[in-house]
Amino acid sequence: MFGKDNKMVEIKTGPLNLFYVDCITEKRKKNHKLNAGHDVTVVIHCDAGEAEFKKLLEEFLAENKDFQRWKFQLYLSENGFYSFSSTYQNQLFPHQEF
């Protein structure tokens, strides 16, 4: 298939999985209240399966100590996976209190 200017356009059809990476602070562990500046839930859509995604996340965290969404998505790409993340506006997490 050719796109604009006769450049090749690749179409890949496959499963797209949804993963929630929940960055939880110690404060939230104690009182279940969201600290908008620090508690972040990142939603990542990826073609990796659950086991592969968890393995890659563990490897990434072992190398980098902290979770940074963009660097993790680059890591996914380096390992041959598509990914994109959704915005996390108005996020809620299980058992959240206000």
C-alpha positions in Angstrom: 0.0 0.0 0.0 1.3 3.5 -0.8 0.6 6.7 0.9 1.4 10.3 0.1 4.3 10.8 -2.2 4.4 7.1 -3.0 5.9 6.2 0.4 5.2 2.8 1.8 2.6 2.7 4.5 2.6 -0.4 6.8 -0.5 -1.7 8.3 -0.3 -4.0 11.2 -3.3 -5.8 12.7 -3.0 -7.4 16.0 -4.1 -7.3 19.6 -3.8 -4.1 21.6 -3.7 -4.5 25.3 -4.3 -1.9 28.0 -2.1 -1.6 31.0 -2.4 0.6 34.0 0.9 1.6 35.7 0.0 3.1 39.0 2.7 5.1 40.7 1.7 5.1 44.4 3.3 7.4 47.1 3.7 6.3 50.7 1.2 9.0 51.7 -1.5 7.4 49.5 -0.7 4.0 50.9 -1.6 5.3 54.3 -4.7 7.4 53.7 -5.9 6.4 50.2 -6.0 10.1 49.2 -4.8 11.2 45.8 -1.9 13.6 45.7 -2.3 15.0 42.2 1.3 16.2 41.9 2.8 12.8 42.7 0.3 9.9 42.4 0.1 9.2 38.8 -1.7 6.4 36.9 -0.4 6.0 33.4 -2.5 4.1 30.9 -0.4 2.4 28.2 -1.8 0.7 25.1 0.7 -1.8 23.8 0.8 -4.9 21.5 2.8 -6.8 24.1 1.1 -9.5 26.0 0.6 -9.3 29.8 3.6 -11.5 30.7 5.9 -9.8 28.3 4.8 -6.3 29.4 5.4 -7.2 33.1 8.8 -8.7 32.3 9.8 -5.5 30.4 8.5 -3.3 33.2 10.5 -5.2 35.8 13.7 -5.0 33.6 13.1 -1.3 33.1 12.7 -0.6 36.8 15.7 -2.7 37.7 17.8 -0.5 35.3 16.3 2.9 36.0 14.9 2.7 39.6 12.1 5.2 38.9 9.2 4.9 36.4 9.2 7.5 33.7 6.5 7.0 31.2 8.3 8.3 28.1 11.5 6.5 28.8 9.5 3.3 29.4 7.7 3.7 26.1 11.1 4.1 24.4 12.2 0.9 26.1 9.1 -0.8 24.7 10.0 0.4 21.2 13.6 -0.7 21.5 12.2 -4.2 22.3 10.0 -4.2 19.2 6.6 -3.2 20.6 4.1 -0.5 19.6 2.8 1.7 22.4 1.0 4.9 23.2 -0.3 6.4 26.4 -3.6 8.1 27.3 -3.8 11.2 29.2 -4.7 10.7 32.9 -6.9 13.7 33.5 -9.7 13.1 36.1 -8.0 9.8 37.1 -9.5 7.6 39.7 -8.0 4.5 41.3 -9.6 1.6 43.3 -10.7 2.6 46.8 -9.9 6.3 46.3 -11.1 8.6 49.1 -11.5 12.4 48.9 
